[in-house]
Structure formats: C-alpha cells, structure tokens
Amino acid sequence: MIYDVVVIGGGTAGCAAAYTAGKLGLKTLIIEKNIHLGGTITSGLVIPVMRSGNNQINTDFRADLINELHSLGGQTTYQNNPGWFNPELAKIALDNLMRKTNVEVFFDTHIIGVKVENREIKRIKISKEILSVSTDEIDMEEKKLSVSIGARYVIDATGNCEIGKIANCRFLEKKQEFQPVTLRFMMAGIDLKVFSEWLKDYDKDRNVTTVEHIDGHIHLSTAYTWDKDKKWALEPIFNDAVEKGILKRFDTNYFQIFTVPGMPDTIAFNCPRIIDYNNSLEVKNISKALLLARQNIYRYLLFCRKYFPGFENAYISNIADMLGVRVSRRIMGKYIYTIEDLKSGKKFEHPVVISDYPVDVHSNKQNNSTLKTYNEYQLPLECLMSADIDNLFVAGRCLSADYMAQGALRVQSSCFSMGEGVAKYIRTLVQS
C-alpha cells in the first residue's frame, strides 16, 4: 500500500495537513501517539484558537472545523472570535473530518525508527504491530514482523520535531532559549451567573474582563499576572491569598480563565505557568514540571472557592494530558525566518501564513515577558522544508525560525495555516 502523504502527529498542524491532503484527493495516513486527535486543543485544553488578523490564508481547515464543531454544539463566537471550542467535542469533530476526507488514522502509535537514503526518508517504523512505513523493499526476515507501506512525502507535525531528530536533521535551538510551560485544567460545578455578575462589577476594565450572553449561555474571560506593566483589578485578591498561605508567590505569575462552549458550569484555566523546569526536551525537567503543576492546580481550587463567588461547589473536572510547550526544537529549513523579517513585513513568493499576531514570548522572570504587535507579516513555505531531507516537511512550532519570530508563529491559527499550506504544496509535487 502506498500513501502520498504520511503525517506524524495529529495536533493542530498535523490535522490541518492530513485533512487538506485528503480533501485534495491525496492518499493520506496520520499517525498519532494518543488515542484521539487535536493535540493542544484536546490533550492540552488550549482554548480559544486566537485570531491572527483579517488577511489570513490557508484557512479552509479552520473554517471546516468551526462548522463541524458548531453542528455538535461545541463552538461559540465570542469577542468576535469563532475559535472558542469544546475540547471533548473537538475529538469527535476531528474524527468526523478525517472520515469525510478518507484520511486513515493510526492511534496509540509511536515512531521507533527511520531509514534515510539519498536525502530521503525511506522507512518509518512504528510501534503498533511493528509496522513499517517505507518506500523500498523489506528483506524477508523483517517482512515476517512488519507491514510495508509506501510514503512519498512525510510531514513532521510532532511539535518537538521527533522525526527530524531521528533522521539526524540540523536544528536551530540554542541553550537557554526556553519559555515557561503551562499545564491547563478545568473546574466545573460553578454558578456562572453569580460569578459573572460579581466579576463584571469587580473589574471594570473591558480590555481584561468581558462577560457576554450568547444564545442563552454566559461567556466570560479575565486575567491577572504578576507583571507590573498594568494595573490588574484582581491583584489585591492574589496578594491576600499569598499573605494567608493559600497561594505561593510563584502561583501568581500568570492567571487567565475562560468559559467553554457546551459546558455551562465550567471554566478553563490557562495556568499554572511553571517558571522552573522549562526544558521540555528533558524527561527529568518535564516530570518535575508536571509534579509541581498539579500541586499548583489544587491550590488554585482552594483559592477560587474562597475568593470567587459562584465557586463554592467547584471541583477540578479535567487536567490536561500534556504540558503546553511554547518552544522546543526548531528545524534547520531551507529558509530561516528571523525577527527582522517579521518586523519589516518582508514579502515572499510562496507564503503559507499571513498574520499580525504579536510576538508573544513568555519569561520565567517578573516584568520580562514580551508581547509586542507589529504590522502584518508573512511566513514562507521554505521554512517548513527540511534543509537535510528532501521529502520531509514540518508544520507547527518546530518551524525554521529564530527564537523571537517563533514566539509569534507558534499559535494554533498559524499552525493550521502551516499544515494546510504544506499539504497544498505537496499536492503540486504529486501531480508533477
């Protein structure tokens, strides 16, 4: 069996790539290590998908996902953003989209090796049934243990660029180029009517706190950080909690909450942000981050019950299955996108992303994060092409970009566009 495209990683970029390839008539396989698709949206509980300007390109997948989720009752347009998704229903919506486009999916499957010859990936071995994805013949002894599947092109959408690593590609990351990781979670059992009325009265800053009634449901958002670049209405509450020992000072470094479509008593937390143990490529660091984060989450539960009206009966209903990693490996591509390219709005012959999302680089130090908006910018296709392997593409946060530029391009909307753009380009290669 021969596939035109094999996508490794079923997260935001990988789903967009696989769906687009299937929709364009390419025979497509997507390999996912978890038991569902969605990556940051589902496993990571990362909502909403942020807006990235009015001139985005390669947005068909996002539009189709919005429509599919809306039909399931798992999507809301709030603050003029249609990207508010229900993470659980997103799992079903993504299954539906792959089925509609005849994309084959392997769940619970891990890559255990690749064979590279003449600057091409010739074989990808996966753990499930000792299966091999290959473009060449397999000797008889190996054939007894595996199945051979042909793949003309491979897209690494693993986030950490795992295929590129196994294939010995070159990378751009440097020591100390880390951002804090986050372990998101949800609380349920909340009286949103009581909480929303208290919140909008307590914080009058509508650039921070908003409450809307949409189709009979309450939607809200608010935030607080320990940075002193603005005055936060919630600051006295957090200070009091620290003084009383309910929270630790580092718990207050970042706090952001939202409602969730289709979950009328639930709030999603974009925190805790872990300011230590941020090397997401080291098992020891990530393990410590997870242990610390779950302790933080329990403290947040006690904090919310005490200080927020409507949270008296709240409980932790879901903790993300994966850390929110903002930066890790970045592949050496045929073009390295720089912060100067972004600032200047440099134009390219083959753009895959057009965005105005700010440079958003989190720091583990107080008053040291970056959130700066520039004019509209473009990302070229060449940043998604491996400089070392001719049939290997990447999509997602592992793109070929410097540290600061990647901080603007790592968001889900841009990852959608990258995956879709790569798939469209591969179609032209298959047809040529």
Salt bridges, closest charged atoms under 4 A:
ASP4 OD1 - ARG152 NH1 3.91
ASP64 OD2 - LYS23 NZ 2.80
GLU68 OE1 - LYS100 NZ 2.55
GLU88 OE1 - LYS91 NZ 2.92
ASP108 OD2 - LYS128 NZ 3.95
GLU117 OE2 - LYS115 NZ 3.28
GLU120 OE1 - LYS122 NZ 3.61
ASP136 OD2 - LYS115 NZ 3.72
ASP136 OD1 - ARG123 NH2 3.35
GLU141 OE1 - LYS144 NZ 3.72
GLU142 OE1 - ARG123 NH1 2.81
GLU142 OE2 - LYS125 NZ 2.89
GLU162 OE1 - ARG329 NH1 3.69
GLU177 OE1 - ARG330 NH2 2.49
GLU197 OE2 - LYS193 NZ 2.96
ASP201 OD1 - LYS204 NZ 3.14
ASP205 OD2 - LYS230 NZ 3.44
GLU235 OE2 - LYS228 NZ 2.80
ASP240 OD1 - LYS244 NZ 2.76
ASP251 OD2 - ARG299 NE 2.66
GLU340 OE2 - LYS343 NZ 3.94
GLU349 OE2 - HIS350 NE2 3.65
ASP360 OD1 - HIS362 NE2 3.36
ASP360 OD2 - ARG410 NH2 3.21
ASP388 OD1 - ARG170 NH2 2.85
ASP390 OD1 - ARG119 NH2 3.00
GLU420 OE2 - LYS424 NZ 2.96
